[in-house]
Structures are given as structure tokens and as C-alpha cells.
Amino acid sequence: MSSTAPLFHTVAETAELLRVDTATVYRAIRDDAFPAVRIRGRYVIPVKAIEQLVEAATEGGGCVDVGQMIARQRIARELDRGPAAQGRSLE
């Protein structure tokens, strides 16, 4: 068995890390307000996403709204892709 750190946490592990109920994490995922990967019917949360959350909370010194953070990242990705990648013409 490998001793490398995991790349993903289960929903239960994430809930325990964040000190919230698993239902809270599931609701946030279903509301598209929390980063997750869905493999068939199972969700896993990238460790990097949790690390970014912690970093944002400690560096910003304020309350971090995960939904807003995800929305900003989604918008940034769309802008990086440009109009052609979004199926729009430049005309």
C-alpha cells in the first residue's frame, strides 16, 4: 500500500475536517456551491480544494463563502476560454 497523501477526501472525511454534518456537505455539492468530483453516484472532494479554503480563510481574515469562491473560479475559467470556446463567435 502506498504511503503518499490522498488526493481526495470522502464526504464524511470532509465533513469531519470542517466540523459540519455530512448532509451539509452533500447539500452544498448539490447546490454547486462546493467543489467535488462525482464518480458514478459517489462524491469525493479534492484535498487541494480544502487547502484553498483554509488558505483563503487564514489570509483574508474574514468569512469565506465557498459558493462565491467557486462562482469566481468558474467565471475566471470561462473568461480564460474566451468566446470561441464558449460556442460564441467574435462577430
Stockholm file with secondary structure:
# STOCKHOLM 1.0

chainA/1-91         MSSTAPLFHTVAETAELLRVDTATVYRAIRDDAFPAVRIRGRYVIPVKAIEQLVEAATEGGGCVDVGQMIARQRIARELDRGPAAQGRSLE
#=GR chainA/1-91 SS CCCSCCSEEEHHHHHHHHTSCHHHHHHHHHTTCSCCEEETTEEEEEHHHHHHHHHHHHHHCSCCCHHHHHHHHHHHHHHHHHHHHTTCCCC
#=GC SS_cons        CCCSCCSEEEHHHHHHHHTSCHHHHHHHHHTTCSCCEEETTEEEEEHHHHHHHHHHHHHHCSCCCHHHHHHHHHHHHHHHHHHHHTTCCCC
//
